[in-house]
């Protein structure tokens, strides 16, 4: 039986296997040169929809495979919504006063302390209010207004301390951006306002501990590594932490831990130089306080003893706590050596998460690139009538067959049943690079059949787009 595709002048030099049994040979993956096949020579019994689905049925991808993870997208969108949040009329009545619209370069203030139910911060011995605000460059910040230190002055020693704390840029520290004084809150006094970077979606370690009777040891080790890394950075700039109260430690949904309110006690304290001995004593106290924090994590705030904690935690963790709380001449470098194995684990987890974020970012990167290509395809296909219309010099840059290729290719993309995002993205990627792979295009009435390479479609699109530009310029 003769092959119906071997008729009417069609080039018959290609492999007969390609033109033979379509149930065993996939027309989409043929790699040799492209010819145009027209006038209904494709077997009519093959449905229009199934013809296009045959190649991709095994690798069909959903929209979730092509775009940023829904949870990550929701988190980022919620962060942006929070950044732009403002008080409604009911909230405005609850706080019983009007917030300043602008404080220097910061605007869009929103209270973060349960609508300003102000209390004294344990460990800091200060009373403060916290506000979300937006900076002049659109960045989110936290304004922490100190209430019990009226008319504070930023003298030379305090400015020096601010610069020292401001130089700390560490992933486990809430960065101090600046300290300002303002009378914008009223009351006839100058308030000190500490400006920190904003982190959306975090909760305090104190609130986290209320949810769990015991934290997993792997999570505690992760916190240990993060705190040691942050403490090492703080000590290297000649500063100190001053306590590790769980109310001052933030934890993000992805287990990132951040030391909050850094520098506040130091800057608001006595405005005088500190001797090297005093500074070293405060650094040593940081290590003791760190040990107390770990003790509370494993002993559930003294509900069990350290000896009893041996039943639930490894000897390495218990030994670290004993060294920090009971050791003589405790040294931070020695602590680093004690947790070296856990540091490697934390690095591995960090790289894995970084790879995940990079993979998700790549999906969005493709969106912009493919959107540009898709817009060009649609623009050309919508103006096919102008592509073969001569301009003033009588020239035409694309043929009628080329314009037909553009129309059928657009149908190929958007007439899948059901919609196949995987096919669209895969096809556009091949089109962009000008692959020599062939695809089979068919008209909606099944009376026109074209086999064409991606590189030819790419040429048609480029020629058509340039033709349109010339047309409108003319």
Steps between C-alpha positions, in 0.01 A plus 500: 500500500643836399560763760261795453776743592707392202295692243474822306862593484587442861871437558536122556866488600426474873485177695187297422471417870407861567216498249384149585299380801420808712415281797863393529680813383473837666489784245599761761847356561621462142838675471569533124410782259157660484256485207149640468215248463160639400154417365380238750746213465500426873284195598164649601433233764762650736324753726627858489540522881669164558749564221653786695489322835672178398858617553444672832262266678788335688666828595193719546570759767260703709512875560662433838799352319547815295443781747617592850376271775159615627615514863806708417296727272237549772769588754658759273166653407393515866828671582428769242142540627629542855756755387221720361256444791347804670266553794128473435251721680431246777870449572551874499236531772660222705838668526324826599753726333618603159825356371738728312470466124872545446807473722789641304521270194267230641127478436198262514537425872315201642520386867652158564438469876138374500378850426750652742436311822837617622704307756849493643740280306660242725878515494509836321340690789340743257143579401446525128252505214561334165367606161526367148602774258612541139823677408566740214621213278196284572677279754318376810638600840405480866498822702552427871413809703658515846250644746688531828802695375376853423723757338786258437787651304707323238844606615829393345529181705148387415551576130819290510303213656222535239753474219657194660166321530391619156803333344366157592340338195431140598219260401428421866487859623223756453712778356496840668467756221503823696402678820318832482332743739161649421212690661252376235313287758411809704527547873747782467809279523763351274464122476780267400389274212702193404456396137538129427443296187157339472439125485149388416344186644741450790402403853702520818676196637294556815172447314645200316593329828141535619386283208739209562577313819839408361695616195666241272874477559577564132312829525686596819832429329392720212428781746836441667689537174307812402544671838872417518547642150314820591680535835837460333414781257384727786816440703725563199371859464572570866141471622302267728151347500371561858281200568313241295142546613267288289277806450788668311575212265299474178435177312384498138277229343806347331678462840724802453585649838576871550625694802276803541545843662878489468687804632202647680636457855851600397392818323244605763741429785756730652664717238861432590789300352537138608831346601627181337455312828137607527432399141661158545300443817177573310603264220561223754159569648350453153630142496358434848163640393512287186553193717199598713287526186599149390438371851145636486444343157597149609378516861164661418567803723617294799221240481775235484867496600795487265570142611144401411539668161758231411206271430371725223809669356847395386808525718646753254220748565507446877878538498475830313252635755723391790800667339315829447338514845767342718824532308793725593645735237228411251617584149280558197753345261495183707121498479531515121728195502255312723215547251701464177307192382170679550631799310553275198143370534369856514703597194360205307143588596562862403634404158203269440257778584696744285479257206124473556456879495720531191293235324179683589652830383596341168135419436409866535799602289360287216168679530641835389703350218217285366245779543703719265519222241132413537397865459699521178336182368151625575569845363621361169218243476239771562629706206546230237305710249767771513793260461441437129389852415778682308630823646585807291803332338286202391702244700363230728724323749294188575306259281143382530627162620704670772193686621312170502775347714456779755124453520520121535778523754290725722215249471744223590583680825153598611263234369609221734221311673532524794744797525857376531737749663785253470469483123479879467817563702690214335400617152592863566842399637574304182374786289721755675820303434394414143509123541522283188237268644184476292140536606179419315250787458141451390220740415182493701308338213776239459540598133850648532799313641848650548818339627746771595810552710507737796778700338272568201221618729747723679605649166136559402426678828808721476425586137134563576574725796753703303249517214240646733743759629576605143129502417409736782806719441394535138 
